[in-house]
Amino acid sequence: MTAPPAPRCGIDSVELARIERLLAETPPADIARWFTPAELADAGDGAGRVASLAARFAAREACLKLFPREAALNTLTADDFSVARDAWGAPVVVASDNAQAAMQMHRYARIGISLTHDKASASAVAVPEPMAPLTVPLLGRLFHRFLPLRRDVIHANIERAFGDAWSDADKLRLAQANYAHLLRVYAGFFLFLLVPTRRRPSRVRVDNVEALAGALAQGRGAIIVTGHFGSWEVATTAGIARFPEMRGRFHFVRRPIKPRWLDSLVNWHFRGAGFGVLPKKGGLDAIVERLEAGDIVVFPFDQYAKGKDGIPVEFFGHPARTFKSVAIIALATGAPVLPAASWREPDGSHVLKFEAPLPIIEDEDTNRAIRLNTRSYNAALERLVLRHPEQWYWAHRRWKDAPSPP
């Protein structure tokens, strides 16, 4: 049994003289390496500048102390946190995307911060506020108990991903909520086919389309790495339908699913919405051709990659065989790689969001470059899973070759 994680508190103190030396010895252009524009503006130029910045420096370290494992692995640093002010002038923690993922992993809704200083030093205390328990619909509890399709797989995957970071009660609620989600995914897909075509785009909001437009402006096409998030079949086709000028420019790389009639229905749905469908096996030339034409190629990246198609790369702290083709194509073509995900809002509407492009990691060793970029894509998917963990496809055998978690 895993008990609820013990409450944590981060405390740090820094001497004012240390920050005073830093400001005196660092060129003004380099100060931005240590403090954000908002922190520098809040500190001002008066007598309290050193104390204000020292307190913010201590706050970053205090926040980092809430995540000892991530700090030890260097997957999270003090630079992932900064301090701003709310409408009342009180200090608030601003977390990077990386820090937000760590907070979601530990089920922290936010981090409260308190700052103080005297003539010699500044101190900060950081206290996390726990998230509210996941809401589990009755149908989720019923299906989890009486129709336990792949229940062992779902529980094993959740245990592997969250381990002792979550209590047993939270992991059970996640599994039950996931059953309710999967029911809505499959029922929603067939119901969506009955919705008149002209009304479908109104069901989906598309966020950060500017990121995709900026990537396409480079003239090398774009690669989207995504997974089975939310009601993926609905959100993608209806979301992109909001942009008629993009019709025919999206191409999904997918392998056949069973039964065959369902695979044919999904392909018909995609092609009817103006999407191309490219085979995952033997489709390399067609993929490169589409990128050279300036189109968008979408890779479902959260599936097990067997044989020579995959390499073992960490996913939620455990090796998982992952497709290496995206990294190979990105390194060869220079096409920008953007993560994307969809999710369902409480009112039943859908959101499709594009993330900023991931930097391509170059290395003299080609195999190392492929592995580092593939890990970068997996890390991006981890952040997307953690945003709405109940709306990912936990039923997939993502860690098929790995031993079962204890």
LINMOVEN-V714732 format. One record per pair of residues at least 24 apart in sequence whose ideal C-beta (glycine too) atoms are under 6 Angstrom apart, sorted by the first residue. I is the first residue (numbers start at 0). GAP is how many residues later the second one is. If there is no record, write none. Layout:
# LINMOVEN-V714732
I:GAP
I:GAP
This chain:
# LINMOVEN-V714732
0:167
1:162
1:165
1:166
3:163
7:58
8:118
9:52
9:53
9:55
9:56
9:116
10:51
10:114
11:46
11:49
11:50
11:112
12:45
12:108
12:110
13:40
13:43
13:44
13:108
14:106
15:34
15:35
15:38
18:31
18:34
18:35
19:30
35:46
37:46
38:43
50:66
50:71
53:68
54:60
54:62
54:67
54:69
55:27
57:64
57:65
57:66
58:24
58:54
58:65
61:62
61:64
62:48
62:63
65:60
65:62
66:35
69:32
75:26
90:24
100:282
100:285
103:282
104:60
104:281
105:59
106:24
133:39
133:40
133:43
135:37
135:40
135:41
136:43
138:41
139:36
139:37
139:39
139:40
140:35
142:36
143:32
143:35
149:245
152:242
152:244
153:240
153:241
155:248
156:237
158:246
159:158
159:239
159:245
160:155
173:215
173:216
176:213
177:212
177:216
180:209
180:210
184:46
187:43
188:44
191:42
199:38
200:37
200:40
200:41
202:35
202:147
203:31
203:34
203:35
203:146
203:148
204:146
205:33
205:36
205:146
206:146
207:145
207:146
210:143
210:145
211:142
214:121
214:123
214:142
219:114
219:115
220:70
220:73
220:74
220:114
221:74
221:114
222:74
222:112
222:114
223:74
223:114
223:116
224:74
224:76
224:112
224:114
224:152
225:114
226:74
226:75
226:154
227:165
228:112
228:113
228:163
229:112
229:113
229:114
229:161
230:113
230:119
231:110
234:107
234:115
234:117
236:36
238:113
246:27
247:26
248:46
248:47
249:25
249:46
250:25
250:27
250:39
250:46
251:25
251:46
252:25
252:27
252:46
254:25
290:42
290:44
298:27
300:76
301:79
303:93
303:94
303:96
312:61
312:62
312:65
314:63
315:66
317:81
317:84
319:78
319:79
321:52
321:56
323:46
323:50
326:43
326:46
326:47
329:30
330:38
338:41
340:43
342:45
342:48
